[in-house]
Amino acid sequence: VTNDRFEYIGTGHATHYRQSDGTHDFQTAASGSADGAITFSTKLSITEDGRGLSQFTAKSWVTFNGLNTLAILDSHNVSSVTDNGVGDYTPNFTNNMANVNYSVSLTAELASSSKPNRGVQSRAVGAVQVYAQRGTDGSMSDTSYVSVLVFGD
């Protein structure tokens, strides 16, 4: 640190690690020349509650049983799952997403071979609504194993 800024010692890439208030930040910078100012960007943060924040870590995931009384089997960054009706569920995030441009991956155990379709109904920063079993005729059914995985900001 020179003149209150980070500077390159020689030509090359730079890395930096910092911790503050229980958060650990891993930062990198593009290649630069000796004595040039370094502009770091955070590639991974590990928050005080153990969440890993980056473009390559899951922001949220949940596995639940959707039959009868809905039961969360395991989760990360999911406060609850709302049962909206037959085969229709909404995992609610503990910590909101930055925007609705996130990626959702959904798997579900097939309850019926005639209802092989599953997908995303809607996205919000605080939740994602999914359907786990929808037939080609539009009919829905519950299933015993649903898994929702979310990546994004």
Residue pairs with C-beta under 8 A, 6 or more apart in sequence:
1 7
5 37
5 38
6 14
6 16
6 37
6 38
6 40
7 35
7 36
7 37
7 38
8 14
8 32
8 33
8 34
8 35
8 36
8 38
9 34
10 34
11 31
11 32
11 33
11 34
12 31
12 32
13 28
13 29
13 30
13 31
14 28
14 29
14 32
14 38
14 40
15 26
15 27
15 28
15 29
16 27
16 28
16 29
16 38
16 40
17 24
17 25
17 26
17 27
18 24
18 25
18 27
19 25
21 48
22 47
22 48
23 45
23 46
23 47
23 48
24 45
24 46
25 42
25 44
25 45
26 42
26 43
26 44
26 45
27 40
27 41
27 42
27 43
28 40
28 41
28 43
29 38
29 39
29 40
29 41
32 38
43 54
44 52
44 53
44 54
44 57
45 52
45 53
45 54
46 52
46 53
47 53
51 76
51 77
51 95
53 59
55 151
55 153
57 151
58 76
58 149
58 150
58 151
59 77
59 93
59 97
59 102
59 150
59 151
59 152
59 153
60 75
60 76
60 77
60 78
60 91
60 93
60 94
60 97
60 148
60 149
60 150
61 75
61 76
61 77
61 78
61 147
61 148
61 149
61 150
62 72
62 74
62 75
62 76
62 78
62 81
62 91
62 147
62 148
63 72
63 73
63 74
63 75
63 145
63 146
63 147
64 70
64 71
64 72
64 73
64 75
64 81
64 89
64 91
64 146
65 71
65 73
65 144
65 145
65 146
66 83
66 87
66 89
66 108
66 132
66 142
66 143
66 144
66 145
66 146
67 142
67 143
67 144
68 142
70 81
70 83
70 89
72 78
72 80
72 81
75 91
77 93
77 94
77 95
78 91
78 92
78 93
78 94
79 92
79 93
79 94
80 91
80 92
81 89
81 90
81 91
81 92
82 89
82 90
82 92
82 127
83 89
84 90
84 129
85 140
86 140
86 141
86 142
87 115
87 131
87 132
87 133
87 134
87 140
87 141
87 142
87 143
88 121
88 129
88 130
88 131
88 132
88 140
89 129
89 130
89 131
89 132
89 146
90 127
90 128
90 129
90 130
91 127
91 128
91 130
91 148
92 126
92 127
93 125
93 126
93 127
93 150
96 125
96 126
97 125
97 126
97 150
97 152
97 153
98 125
98 152
98 153
99 125
99 152
99 153
100 123
100 124
100 125
101 152
101 153
102 123
102 128
102 150
102 151
102 152
102 153
103 150
103 151
103 152
104 120
104 123
104 128
104 130
104 148
104 149
104 150
105 148
105 149
105 150
105 151
106 118
106 119
106 120
106 130
106 132
106 146
106 147
106 148
106 149
107 118
107 146
107 147
108 118
108 132
108 133
108 143
108 145
108 146
108 147
109 143
109 144
109 145
109 146
110 116
110 133
110 143
111 133
111 141
111 142
111 143
111 144
112 133
112 135
112 141
114 135
114 136
115 133
115 134
115 135
115 139
115 140
115 141
117 131
117 133
117 134
117 135
117 136
118 130
118 131
118 132
118 133
118 134
119 130
119 131
119 134
120 128
120 129
120 130
121 129
121 130
121 131
122 128
122 129
123 129
128 148
128 150
130 146
130 148
131 140
132 142
132 143
132 146
133 140
133 141
133 142
133 143
134 140
135 141
